Amino acid sequence: METALDTAGKTPPTAAPAPYPYRWAVLALVLTADVMDLLDATITGIAAPEVAADLGGGRELGQWLQAAYTLPFAVLLITAGRLGDRYGRRRLFLIGSAGFTLASALCSLATEPGWLITGRALQGALGALLLPQGFGLLKEVFQGPELGRAFGFFGPVLGVAAVGGPVLGGVLVGADLFGTGWRAVFLVNLPLGLLTVLGALRWMPRGEADPALRMDLPGMLLTGAASAALVYPLVQGPGLGWPWWSLVLLAAGPLGFWLFARLQPRRPSPLVLPSLLRNTAYTGGILVVTAFFAAFSGVTLVLSLFLQGPLGMSPQGAGYSVAPLALGMALTAGPASALARRKGRLVIQAGIVVSLLGLVLLAVLAGPAGWATSGWRLVPATLLTGLGMGLVVPPLFDVILGGVTGPETGSAAGVLNAAQQLANAFGVALLVTCWSAYGDHGYGPGGALAGTALAVVGLLVVALLASYRLPEEITARH
């Protein structure tokens, strides 16, 4: 037993700081903001034909409903994270959530295509202000292993929101609540947005701002230009007959991102930590995220075009027809994270292979010799595809972030989110272009869907090959 003399000269242990009392409420608000974003990125796919029929604009309007949102989002997302560091994350979160809600109301009141596309662009830009603040805020309120557990919620919640968006869109449009029709897909954001604003005022810490922080203006401009160069020609090129400048832009996009990666280590205040760009496991993860989410953001919209166009289904019926994607994901999403903690990247690779097989089956069922005369006959393929998605989405971010150190986590998660959003825009533009090209060259609707499904298979092959650069196991962040 120690006496008073024994302990008199010892320095008392430093007590660990008390955890932030509202940290789980902050996590709930951040997840709500992310769900609101993903709903808006996916819900309009089902509503697009109804919007075009009401406002005009043809098939290009469906593409721009997606691209006008996701393009400014992806362009501004990494930059907005730095703005939060400089001006305060809580302040940017409040501006983003309030502005996003108002922009949603603006979209719901649109009377012509230009108005709606402008509103969608405002949603994307304000969403970009909103979302990256969440990662920084979580780093402020969570400490140690709890931070990893907090990030673990993102995969399952966002995965369900991504595939559930089209189902919800079909239900809202079909229900025609109070005569709102397609406008309900934007009105649904109003209660969610109000919740994030009020919750942020009540529970989010004010944090600290760094007005002296320098912004990497050349990096901001370069990433913005490269993103636009990838998406814009895919949206406009087919209608204009693929002019020479569209092909030049398509080549310039990847070149711009390569140049950005080369220049970032030389910048005094880089947008992306140079250590992340040297981490081959992390850069491989970026490629997995880009190829995987490009595949499924676009295929959902193409399925909607097929179901509501040639098959003549209602938005509500089309929403129910893609519900097996969500059901399949729900069945495998629960055990996916636990399996990944034991088997690491093998779970993700297995999920990609299962999804790939589901899309091959979709091509067979929908092809010229197939029998997809109703949406329900595609259920075996969409269910199998969803089962694979459920194995990939929940653990994907955790496996990728398992290969980065603690100080890199916020930046790494923000870049992954930006890559996902850019992939959404790129996938929609690419796969709708494929669908339209098959139709323009004399293929029937089934053949066009089959060809587009095989293009998705190609994207998944890229994701599968890139997955071999992921960490073999989920490692503890330090």
N, C-alpha and C positions, 0 to 999 in steps of 0.2 A: 504494500500500500504506500502511495506517495504521500509525503508530509508537505506542509506549507513551505518548508525550506527547499524541498526537492523541486517544487513547481514555481518558486518565486522568480527564477531567472528565465523562465520559458515564455516565449511569445504565444499568446492565446491564438488558437486557430481562427482564421478569417471566416466568418459566416458567409455562406453562399447567398447571393442576392435573392430576395423573395421573387417567385415567378409572377409575371403580370397577371392580375386576377381575372381579367376579361379576355385572356388569350384565346380560349376556345370560341368565344363569341366573334373575335376578330377572324379566326379561321372560317367560321360559318359565313361571315360577310364576304370574305375573299372568294370563297367557293360560290356564293350566290352571284357575285359579279362575273365569275368565269362561266357559270351556267347560262347567265343572261347573254353573254357573248356567243357561246356555242349554239344556243337556240337560234340566235339571229343569223349565225353563219349557215345553219342547216334547215331551218324551218321554212324559209322562203322557196326551197326547191319544189315542195309540193304545191305551194300557192302560186308559183310562177305562171302556169297556164291561165289561171283565173285572173291574175293581174294583167296579163297581156290581152286577154279578151275584154277586160273592162277599160283599160287605159290605152290599148294599142301598143305598138312597138315591136311586135313579132317575136321570133325566137331569140333575137339578140337581147331583148329586154331581160329574158330569163338569165342569160349569162351575166349581164351587167348588174342584176340584182345581187348576185354573188360577188362579182369582181369589184364593184363599186364599194362594197363593204370591206372585203378582206384585203384589197390592195393597199389602201391608206393605213389599215391596221398594221399590216406586216411592215410597211415602209417606216412607220413611226414608232413601232413597239420598242425597239432597243434604245432609240433616242429618248423616248419618254421615261425609261427607267433612270437615265442620267438626269433628266429634268426633275424627277422626284428627289434624287440625291441633293440637287442644288436648291430647290424651292420648298421641299418638305413633302413627304409621301402622303400624309393625311390630307394636305391641301389639294394635291393633284388627284387623289382618290375621290374627294368630294366634288371637284370640278368635273372629273370624268363621269362619275355616276349621275350627277344632276344633268349634265349636258347630254349624256347618252339617253336618258329618260325623255328629255325634251325633243331630241332628234327622232326618237321612236314615235312620239306624238305627231311630229311633223310628217313622218312617213305615212301614218295612218290617215292623214288628211289630204294626201296627194290626189290631184285630179288629172295629171298628165305625166308621161314617163320621165321627163327632165326633172320635175319636182321630186319624184320618188327616188331617182338615182342620186340627186343631190343630198336628199335626206339620208340615204344609205351611206354615202361617202362621209357625211358628218358623224353618223353612228360609228363608222370604222375609225375615224380619227379620234373621237372622244373615247371610244373603247380602248384605243391604244394608250391614252393617258391613264385610263383607269387600271387596267390589268397588271402592268408591271409593278405598280406600287404595292400590290398584294404580296409579292415575294419578299420585298424589302421589309414590309410591315411584319410579316411572319418571322423574319430574322430578328426583329426587334423584340418580339414578345415571347418567342420560344427559345429555349436554351438546350444545349446538349442533345441527348437522344430524342427528346420531345420534338425537335425540329424535323428529324427524319420521319417520325410518326405523322407529323402534320402534313408533310409533302406526300406521304403515302395515301392520303385521302384523295389526291387530285386525279389519279388514274381512274379508279372506279367511278367517281362522280362525273367526271368529264366524259368518260367513255359512254356512260348511259345517256348523258345529255346529247352527245353527238348523234347517236342512232335513234334516240327518242324524239329528237326535233322534228323529223319528217312525219312521224306518227301523230304528234301533237298538232302539227300544221294541218294535216288532213282532217283531224277531228274539229279543229277550230273553224276551218273554212266550211266544212260540211254542215256544222251545227248552225252557222249563220246567226250567231247570237245577236239579238236586237238589230238584225239587218246589217251587221258589220261586214259579213263576207270575209274576203281576204284581209281586210284591215285588222281583223282580230289578231293576226300573227304579229303585228307590231304593238297593239294595245296590251298584249300580255306582258310586255316589258314594264308597263307603268307601275303596277304594284311591286314588282321585283326591284325596280330602280328606286322607288320611294323607300323601300326597306333598307337598301344599301346606304342611302343618304342619311336617314334617321339613325340607323345603327352606327354609322361612322361617327356622327356627331356625339353619340352617347358613349361608345366603347373604344374607339380607336385612340391610341396614344398620339400626342402631338409630334413627338419625335424631334429630331434636329435637322436643320437645313444647313447647307454649305454654300453660301452665296459666292465664295471665291472659286468654286469648282469650275474648271475650264471645260468647254464643250468641244468635242471633235467634229467641227463643222464639215471638213472634207469627208470624213467617214460617214456622216449622216447623209450627205448628198450622194455619195457613191452607192450606199446600200439602197437608197430610194430609187436612184436611176436604174440600178441593176434589177430591182424588183419590178419596176414598171416595164423594163425591156423584155422581161420574161412573159408577163401576163397580157399586156396591151395587144401585141400582134396576134396572139391566139384568139382574142375576142373579135378583133376587127379584120384580121387577115382573110378569113374565108369569104366574107361578104364582099371584099374588094378584089378577090382573085389572087391573093397572095402577091402583092407588089414587092419589088426588090427590097424596099426598106424594112418590110416586116421580117424577112429572112435575116437581114443584117441585125435587127434588134434581137431576134431570138439567139443569135450567136453571141451578141454583146452581153446578154444577161449573165451567163455563167462566167464570162471573162471578167465582168465587173466584180462579182463576188470573189473570184480568185485574187484579183488585184487588191480588194479590201483586206483579205486575209494576209496578204504579203505586206501591206503597209501598216497594219495595226500595231505590230511590235515597235514601230518607229515613232508612233504618235506619243506626245507627252501625256495625254489623258485619253487613252483608247476607249472605244465603246465596248470592246470585248477584251477581257484579260488575255494577254499574250500566252500565258501558260495554258489556257484552254485550247488555243489554236495549235499548240504543240502536243496536245493529248490525243493520240490516235484513237483511243477508245471513245473519247467524247466526239471527235469529228466524225467517226463512223456512226455514232448514235444520231448525229444531225442528219446524216444521209438516210438512215433508217426512218426517222420521223418524217422527213420530206417525202420519200417515196411512198411510205405507208399511208399517210394522211392524204396525199394527193390522190391515191387510188380510191379511197372510200368517200371523200368529199364529192368527187366527180361522179362516181357510179350511182350514188343516191339520186342526184339530179337526173341522170340519164334514165334510170328506172322510172322516175316520175314522168318524164317525157314519153316513155314507151307506154306506160299504163294509162295515162290520161289522153295521149294522142291516138295511136293506132287502135288500142283496145277500148277507148272511149269510156274509161272509168271516171267516176267522180273523184274530187280531191279526197273525200273521206274514204272511199273505197281504195284509192291508191295508197293512202296512209296506212290502212289496215293491211294492205298487201305487202308493204315493206316492214310491217311489225315483226315478222320472224327474224329479221336482223337483230332487233332489240331483244327479242326473246332468247335467241341463241347466245347473245352476249351476256344476258343476265344469268344464264345457266353456268357459264364458265368464268365469269368475272370474279365471283366470290372466291373460289379456290385458287385463282391465278396468282395472286400476290404471295400467298403462302407457299405455293409450289415454286415460285421464282426464288424465294429465299433459300430453298433447298437445291434447286436445279439451275438457278441463274438464267443465262441467256437461252438455254435449251427450251424453256417454256415459250419464250418469244418466238424462237425458230419453229417450234411445233405449231404455234398459232398461225404463223405466216403460211406454213405449208397447208394447214387445214383450210384457211381462207382461199388460198390458191386453188385447191381442189374444188371448193364451192363455186368459184368463178368459172372454172373449166366446165363444171356441170351446168352452170347458167348458160354458157355459150352453146352447149349441146342442146339444152331444152329450148332455147330461143332461136336456134339457127334455122336456116331455110327448110331443113328436114325435120325440125323439131315440132312440138305440139303445144307451145305456149300460147294458147288462144285465150287464156285468162291469167290474171295475176296470181291466182291461187296455185296454178300449175308450176309456178316458179318457187313455191315454198321450200322444196327440198334443197334447192341451190342457195336461197337466201338464208335459210336456217343454218346450213353448214358453214356459210360464209360468216354469219354472226357468231357461231361457236368459236371459229378461229379468231375473230376480232376480240372476243372476250378474254382469250389467253394472251393477247398482245398488249392491249391498251392499258389495263390496270398496272402491270409491273414495268412498262417500258421506261417511263421517266425515272423510276427508282433504280432500275438497272444502270441506266446511263449516268445518273447523278452519283451512283455508288463509286464511280471511278474518278470523282473530283474531290478536292479537299474542301474543308469547311469554309474558308474565306472565298472560295470560288462558287459556292452553291447558288447564291443569289443571281450572280451574273450568268452562270450556266443555265439555270432554270429560265431566266428571261430570254436568253437566246433560243432555247428549245421552244419556248412558246411562240417566239417570232417565226421560227422555222415552220412550226405547225400551221400558223396562219397563212404564211406565204404558200405553203403546200396546198392549203384549201383553195386559194385563188388559182394557183397553177393547175391543180387537178380539175377544177370545174371547167376552166378554159380549154384545157387539153382534151378532156374526154367528151365534152359537148362538141368540140371541133371534130373529133373522130366520128361521133354519132351523125353529125350533119354531113360529113364527107362521104360516109357510106351511103346515106340516102341520096346525095347528089349524084352518085355514080351508079344508080340503078338498083341498089340493094333494097330488099323489102325491110319492113320494120324489124322482123326477127333476125334477119341477117345483120342489120346495123347494130342491134343490141349484142349479138354474138361477137361481132368484130370488136366492139367497144369493150366487152368483157375480156377479150384476149389482150387488148391493150392494157387493161388493169392487171392482168396476169404478168405482163412484162414489168410493170412497176413493182409488183410484189417480188419478182425475181431479183430486181435491184436491191430491194429491202432485205431479202434473205441473204444475198451475198455480203451486203454491208454489215449484217448482224454478226458476222464472224469477227468483227473488230470490237464488239462490245465486251465488257468484262465477263469472264466466264461465271463469276459469282457476284452477288451483291455484297459489297464490302461496307463496313461501318465508316461513316464519314468522320473525319477528324479535323 
